[in-house]
Amino acid sequence: MNKSLVGLTVAGALLASLPAIAQQPAPPAAQPGAPAAKKPAVAIPRNVFLIGQLPGQYLARDRLIGAKVQNRDGQIIGDIEDLIIGPNGQIQGVIMGTGGFLGVGEKRIGVQIGALQFGLKDGKQTITLPAATKEVLGALEPYKRAEPKKSVIERAKEKAKELTDKTTETTKDATQAAREKAAPVIEKAKDAAGQAIEKAKEAVKPDAAPEQKK
């Protein structure tokens, strides 16, 4: 009888030690030798995404942002810091920083994209603004923004939200992967616990009454 009680105690402890995830329905175990289930194919919308860079295309950070601009005499007059995008999504101009070049005070000016001349020299791209002289650059008013520039705090909040969203998504993926990996182990533990309980029940059943003698 003591052994039976011990068996019930062990079975109960085994069930209590199962993780909370065992309470959730587990997916059916794959049959040995069965092919792995394939994820359903995702339909990619047409005419939406670009797979790679094509001949004649270039990235703004490679060819425009940060590029030096020179005048007709080959003197550096500034560098491109930003792009001006119109309502139709096309580049209408650039923002140039002129601080320290040709003795011109530091400021940012706007230049129409059509006023820039793009060329190649010794295999490298050149950007020229023929209309720029020291006098013209000195007389130009700084470019005026219609929308206020985002503060450091605003950019920090946006970055924090971006990191939070990425962390949440990563956690969800990790949790799902852990559940899928733990499912077979949990099923085995549940089966073992069930068998232990059945054995314990059998052990505590009263012995059959001995056959009466004739």
CYANA upper distance limits for C-alpha pairs under 8 A (distance plus 0.5 A):
  1 MET  CA      5 LEU  CA      6.92
  1 MET  CA    203 ALA  CA      8.32
  1 MET  CA    204 VAL  CA      7.18
  2 ASN  CA      6 VAL  CA      6.70
  3 LYS  CA      7 GLY  CA      6.69
  4 SER  CA      8 LEU  CA      6.88
  4 SER  CA    200 ALA  CA      6.18
  4 SER  CA    201 LYS  CA      8.38
  4 SER  CA    203 ALA  CA      5.97
  4 SER  CA    204 VAL  CA      6.16
  5 LEU  CA      9 THR  CA      6.71
  5 LEU  CA    200 ALA  CA      8.11
  5 LEU  CA    204 VAL  CA      8.30
  6 VAL  CA     10 VAL  CA      6.69
  7 GLY  CA     11 ALA  CA      6.68
  7 GLY  CA    196 ALA  CA      7.67
  7 GLY  CA    197 ILE  CA      8.09
  7 GLY  CA    199 LYS  CA      8.34
  7 GLY  CA    200 ALA  CA      5.83
  8 LEU  CA     12 GLY  CA      6.61
  8 LEU  CA    196 ALA  CA      8.23
  8 LEU  CA    197 ILE  CA      6.87
  8 LEU  CA    200 ALA  CA      5.98
  8 LEU  CA    201 LYS  CA      8.30
  9 THR  CA     13 ALA  CA      6.66
 10 VAL  CA     14 LEU  CA      6.64
 11 ALA  CA     15 LEU  CA      6.86
 11 ALA  CA    193 ALA  CA      6.21
 11 ALA  CA    194 GLY  CA      8.42
 11 ALA  CA    196 ALA  CA      6.15
 11 ALA  CA    197 ILE  CA      6.20
 12 GLY  CA     16 ALA  CA      6.71
 12 GLY  CA    197 ILE  CA      8.46
 13 ALA  CA     17 SER  CA      6.64
 14 LEU  CA     18 LEU  CA      7.21
 14 LEU  CA    193 ALA  CA      6.81
 15 LEU  CA    190 LYS  CA      7.91
 15 LEU  CA    193 ALA  CA      6.82
 18 LEU  CA     22 ALA  CA      6.95
 18 LEU  CA    186 ILE  CA      7.96
 18 LEU  CA    189 ALA  CA      8.18
 19 PRO  CA     23 GLN  CA      8.48
 20 ALA  CA     24 GLN  CA      8.35
 21 ILE  CA    179 ARG  CA      7.72
 22 ALA  CA     26 ALA  CA      8.10
 22 ALA  CA    183 ALA  CA      8.26
 22 ALA  CA    186 ILE  CA      6.55
 22 ALA  CA    187 GLU  CA      8.49
 26 ALA  CA    183 ALA  CA      6.18
 26 ALA  CA    187 GLU  CA      8.11
 27 PRO  CA    180 GLU  CA      8.43
 27 PRO  CA    183 ALA  CA      7.61
 29 ALA  CA    184 PRO  CA      7.11
 30 ALA  CA     34 ALA  CA      7.16
 45 PRO  CA     49 PHE  CA      8.37
 53 GLN  CA     57 GLN  CA      6.73
 53 GLN  CA     58 TYR  CA      7.75
 58 TYR  CA     62 ASP  CA      7.56
 58 TYR  CA     63 ARG  CA      7.33
 59 LEU  CA     63 ARG  CA      6.87
 59 LEU  CA     64 LEU  CA      8.32
 60 ALA  CA     64 LEU  CA      5.36
 60 ALA  CA     65 ILE  CA      6.19
 61 ARG  CA     65 ILE  CA      5.27
 61 ARG  CA     66 GLY  CA      7.75
 63 ARG  CA     67 ALA  CA      7.04
 63 ARG  CA    125 GLN  CA      8.30
 64 LEU  CA     80 ILE  CA      6.97
 65 ILE  CA     79 ASP  CA      8.48
 65 ILE  CA     80 ILE  CA      5.89
 65 ILE  CA     81 GLU  CA      6.05
 65 ILE  CA     82 ASP  CA      6.74
 65 ILE  CA     83 LEU  CA      8.41
 66 GLY  CA     79 ASP  CA      6.21
 66 GLY  CA     80 ILE  CA      5.60
 66 GLY  CA     81 GLU  CA      6.25
 67 ALA  CA     79 ASP  CA      5.92
 67 ALA  CA     80 ILE  CA      6.05
 67 ALA  CA    127 ILE  CA      8.28
 68 LYS  CA     76 ILE  CA      7.12
 68 LYS  CA     77 ILE  CA      8.18
 68 LYS  CA     78 GLY  CA      6.44
 68 LYS  CA     79 ASP  CA      4.80
 68 LYS  CA     80 ILE  CA      7.11
 68 LYS  CA    126 THR  CA      8.41
 68 LYS  CA    127 ILE  CA      7.47
 69 VAL  CA     76 ILE  CA      6.24
 69 VAL  CA     77 ILE  CA      6.38
 69 VAL  CA     78 GLY  CA      5.94
 69 VAL  CA     79 ASP  CA      6.00
 69 VAL  CA     80 ILE  CA      7.78
 69 VAL  CA    126 THR  CA      7.94
 69 VAL  CA    127 ILE  CA      5.60
 69 VAL  CA    128 THR  CA      6.03
 69 VAL  CA    129 LEU  CA      7.26
 70 GLN  CA     74 GLY  CA      5.81
 70 GLN  CA     75 GLN  CA      5.53
 70 GLN  CA     76 ILE  CA      4.68
 70 GLN  CA     77 ILE  CA      5.76
 70 GLN  CA     78 GLY  CA      7.65
 70 GLN  CA    126 THR  CA      8.50
 70 GLN  CA    127 ILE  CA      6.90
 70 GLN  CA    128 THR  CA      5.35
 70 GLN  CA    129 LEU  CA      6.66
 71 ASN  CA     75 GLN  CA      6.00
 71 ASN  CA     76 ILE  CA      7.08
 71 ASN  CA     77 ILE  CA      6.99
 71 ASN  CA    128 THR  CA      6.01
 71 ASN  CA    129 LEU  CA      5.65
 71 ASN  CA    130 PRO  CA      5.71
 71 ASN  CA    131 ALA  CA      7.87
 71 ASN  CA    132 ALA  CA      6.32
 71 ASN  CA    133 THR  CA      7.58
 72 ARG  CA    128 THR  CA      7.08
 72 ARG  CA    129 LEU  CA      7.28
 72 ARG  CA    130 PRO  CA      5.23
 72 ARG  CA    131 ALA  CA      8.28
 72 ARG  CA    132 ALA  CA      8.34
 74 GLY  CA    128 THR  CA      8.36
 76 ILE  CA    101 PHE  CA      7.22
 76 ILE  CA    102 LEU  CA      8.41
 77 ILE  CA     98 THR  CA      6.58
 77 ILE  CA    101 PHE  CA      5.70
 77 ILE  CA    102 LEU  CA      7.06
 77 ILE  CA    132 ALA  CA      8.40
 78 GLY  CA     96 MET  CA      6.54
 78 GLY  CA     97 GLY  CA      5.81
 78 GLY  CA     98 THR  CA      4.88
 78 GLY  CA     99 GLY  CA      7.65
 78 GLY  CA    101 PHE  CA      6.85
 79 ASP  CA     96 MET  CA      5.87
 79 ASP  CA     97 GLY  CA      6.02
 79 ASP  CA     98 THR  CA      7.46
 80 ILE  CA     94 VAL  CA      7.03
 80 ILE  CA     95 ILE  CA      6.28
 80 ILE  CA     96 MET  CA      5.00
 80 ILE  CA     97 GLY  CA      6.98
 81 GLU  CA     94 VAL  CA      7.97
 81 GLU  CA     95 ILE  CA      6.07
 81 GLU  CA     96 MET  CA      6.14
 81 GLU  CA     97 GLY  CA      7.02
 82 ASP  CA     94 VAL  CA      6.26
 82 ASP  CA     95 ILE  CA      5.51
 82 ASP  CA     96 MET  CA      7.83
 83 LEU  CA     91 ILE  CA      7.21
 83 LEU  CA     92 GLN  CA      8.33
 83 LEU  CA     93 GLY  CA      6.56
 83 LEU  CA     94 VAL  CA      4.90
 83 LEU  CA     95 ILE  CA      6.52
 84 ILE  CA     91 ILE  CA      6.36
 84 ILE  CA     92 GLN  CA      6.13
 84 ILE  CA     93 GLY  CA      5.35
 84 ILE  CA     94 VAL  CA      5.86
 84 ILE  CA     95 ILE  CA      7.56
 85 ILE  CA     89 GLY  CA      6.31
 85 ILE  CA     90 GLN  CA      6.14
 85 ILE  CA     91 ILE  CA      5.14
 85 ILE  CA     92 GLN  CA      6.16
 85 ILE  CA     93 GLY  CA      7.65
 86 GLY  CA     90 GLN  CA      6.09
 86 GLY  CA     91 ILE  CA      6.80
 86 GLY  CA     92 GLN  CA      6.43
 91 ILE  CA    113 ILE  CA      7.67
 92 GLN  CA    112 GLN  CA      6.58
 92 GLN  CA    113 ILE  CA      6.09
 93 GLY  CA    110 GLY  CA      7.30
 93 GLY  CA    111 VAL  CA      5.92
 93 GLY  CA    112 GLN  CA      4.67
 93 GLY  CA    113 ILE  CA      4.77
 93 GLY  CA    114 GLY  CA      8.22
 94 VAL  CA    110 GLY  CA      6.33
 94 VAL  CA    111 VAL  CA      5.90
 94 VAL  CA    112 GLN  CA      7.04
 94 VAL  CA    113 ILE  CA      6.91
 95 ILE  CA    108 ARG  CA      6.88
 95 ILE  CA    109 ILE  CA      6.18
 95 ILE  CA    110 GLY  CA      5.25
 95 ILE  CA    111 VAL  CA      6.94
 95 ILE  CA    143 TYR  CA      8.24
 96 MET  CA    108 ARG  CA      5.89
 96 MET  CA    109 ILE  CA      5.80
 96 MET  CA    110 GLY  CA      6.81
 96 MET  CA    111 VAL  CA      7.79
 97 GLY  CA    106 GLU  CA      7.62
 97 GLY  CA    107 LYS  CA      6.37
 97 GLY  CA    108 ARG  CA      4.99
 97 GLY  CA    109 ILE  CA      7.07
 98 THR  CA    104 VAL  CA      7.23
 98 THR  CA    105 GLY  CA      7.64
 98 THR  CA    106 GLU  CA      6.14
 98 THR  CA    107 LYS  CA      6.26
 98 THR  CA    108 ARG  CA      6.76
 98 THR  CA    109 ILE  CA      8.07
 99 GLY  CA    104 VAL  CA      6.81
 99 GLY  CA    105 GLY  CA      5.83
 99 GLY  CA    106 GLU  CA      3.80
 99 GLY  CA    107 LYS  CA      6.28
 99 GLY  CA    108 ARG  CA      8.42
100 GLY  CA    104 VAL  CA      6.38
100 GLY  CA    105 GLY  CA      6.68
100 GLY  CA    106 GLU  CA      6.68
101 PHE  CA    105 GLY  CA      8.42
102 LEU  CA    134 LYS  CA      6.77
103 GLY  CA    134 LYS  CA      8.32
104 VAL  CA    134 LYS  CA      7.49
104 VAL  CA    137 LEU  CA      7.44
104 VAL  CA    138 GLY  CA      6.26
105 GLY  CA    138 GLY  CA      7.87
107 LYS  CA    142 PRO  CA      6.42
108 ARG  CA    142 PRO  CA      5.90
108 ARG  CA    143 TYR  CA      6.40
109 ILE  CA    140 LEU  CA      7.90
109 ILE  CA    141 GLU  CA      7.66
109 ILE  CA    142 PRO  CA      5.58
109 ILE  CA    143 TYR  CA      5.24
110 GLY  CA    142 PRO  CA      8.19
110 GLY  CA    143 TYR  CA      5.97
111 VAL  CA    115 ALA  CA      7.47
111 VAL  CA    116 LEU  CA      8.40
112 GLN  CA    116 LEU  CA      7.82
115 ALA  CA    129 LEU  CA      6.92
115 ALA  CA    130 PRO  CA      8.38
115 ALA  CA    131 ALA  CA      8.42
116 LEU  CA    127 ILE  CA      6.97
116 LEU  CA    128 THR  CA      6.17
116 LEU  CA    129 LEU  CA      5.54
116 LEU  CA    130 PRO  CA      8.16
117 GLN  CA    126 THR  CA      8.48
117 GLN  CA    127 ILE  CA      6.11
117 GLN  CA    128 THR  CA      5.53
117 GLN  CA    129 LEU  CA      6.92
117 GLN  CA    130 PRO  CA      8.42
118 PHE  CA    125 GLN  CA      7.44
118 PHE  CA    126 THR  CA      6.22
118 PHE  CA    127 ILE  CA      5.29
118 PHE  CA    128 THR  CA      7.07
119 GLY  CA    125 GLN  CA      6.11
119 GLY  CA    126 THR  CA      5.55
119 GLY  CA    127 ILE  CA      7.02
120 LEU  CA    124 LYS  CA      5.78
120 LEU  CA    125 GLN  CA      4.97
120 LEU  CA    126 THR  CA      6.07
121 LYS  CA    125 GLN  CA      6.84
121 LYS  CA    126 THR  CA      7.08
132 ALA  CA    136 VAL  CA      6.58
132 ALA  CA    137 LEU  CA      6.83
133 THR  CA    137 LEU  CA      6.55
134 LYS  CA    138 GLY  CA      6.54
135 GLU  CA    139 ALA  CA      6.72
136 VAL  CA    140 LEU  CA      6.72
150 LYS  CA    154 GLU  CA      6.49
150 LYS  CA    155 ARG  CA      7.00
151 SER  CA    155 ARG  CA      6.83
152 VAL  CA    156 ALA  CA      6.56
153 ILE  CA    157 LYS  CA      6.66
154 GLU  CA    158 GLU  CA      6.80
155 ARG  CA    159 LYS  CA      6.67
156 ALA  CA    160 ALA  CA      6.56
157 LYS  CA    161 LYS  CA      6.69
158 GLU  CA    162 GLU  CA      6.69
159 LYS  CA    163 LEU  CA      6.70
160 ALA  CA    164 THR  CA      6.60
161 LYS  CA    165 ASP  CA      6.61
162 GLU  CA    166 LYS  CA      6.77
163 LEU  CA    167 THR  CA      6.57
164 THR  CA    168 THR  CA      6.60
165 ASP  CA    169 GLU  CA      6.74
166 LYS  CA    170 THR  CA      6.64
167 THR  CA    171 THR  CA      6.57
168 THR  CA    172 LYS  CA      6.77
169 GLU  CA    173 ASP  CA      6.82
170 THR  CA    174 ALA  CA      6.65
171 THR  CA    175 THR  CA      6.55
172 LYS  CA    176 GLN  CA      6.68
173 ASP  CA    177 ALA  CA      6.65
174 ALA  CA    178 ALA  CA      6.59
175 THR  CA    179 ARG  CA      6.68
176 GLN  CA    180 GLU  CA      6.77
177 ALA  CA    181 LYS  CA      6.64
178 ALA  CA    182 ALA  CA      6.47
179 ARG  CA    183 ALA  CA      6.47
180 GLU  CA    184 PRO  CA      8.47
181 LYS  CA    185 VAL  CA      8.42
182 ALA  CA    186 ILE  CA      6.60
183 ALA  CA    187 GLU  CA      6.69
184 PRO  CA    188 LYS  CA      6.79
185 VAL  CA    189 ALA  CA      6.73
186 ILE  CA    190 LYS  CA      6.59
187 GLU  CA    191 ASP  CA      6.67
188 LYS  CA    192 ALA  CA      6.61
189 ALA  CA    193 ALA  CA      6.56
190 LYS  CA    194 GLY  CA      6.59
191 ASP  CA    195 GLN  CA      6.70
192 ALA  CA    196 ALA  CA      6.68
193 ALA  CA    197 ILE  CA      6.70
194 GLY  CA    198 GLU  CA      6.75
195 GLN  CA    199 LYS  CA      6.69
196 ALA  CA    200 ALA  CA      6.62
197 ILE  CA    201 LYS  CA      6.65
198 GLU  CA    202 GLU  CA      6.73
199 LYS  CA    203 ALA  CA      6.65
200 ALA  CA    204 VAL  CA      6.92
201 LYS  CA    205 LYS  CA      7.01
